[in-house]
């Protein structure tokens, strides 16, 4: 069964093609558009191919013809009931009934930072232990320890090795 397609194609705010096409598939409608434009590709173009279901068109026409007012201008009534419009204003005042939620403080959901004894950690490191060993012994993350070592410029005491 053939379908009715509405095709619109633009390039740089200039309409190159606008019209209808009756065919079986959307791909056939694209092929028709390429033929009308004389192009092998639609690259760089903005286009829309919209299927208009023929049964829907028939329903709309029947609705219009069946409800005409006799003045030559058809009266169109929406078939879907609409809810009354409500305004949602960001600056609208709160009602007294609504309880105001407490304002969240910064970093409310984060865990408190652990407190480390950096003097003891530095002393352990300065005895010549490797950062990995110090991190394991003092229960501190290795990357946190390495950052502190780099930032504060800790240096091992050099031990002379008997040869």
NORRANOR-V202121 format. One record per helix or strand. SS is the DSSP state (H for helix, E for strand). FROM is the first residue (numbers start at 1). TO is the last residue. If there is no record, write none. Layout:
BEGIN
SS:FROM:TO, SS:FROM:TO
END
This chain:
BEGIN
E:3:11, E:14:23, H:26:37, E:46:52, H:54:66, E:68:68, E:74:74, H:118:126, H:131:138, H:142:152
END
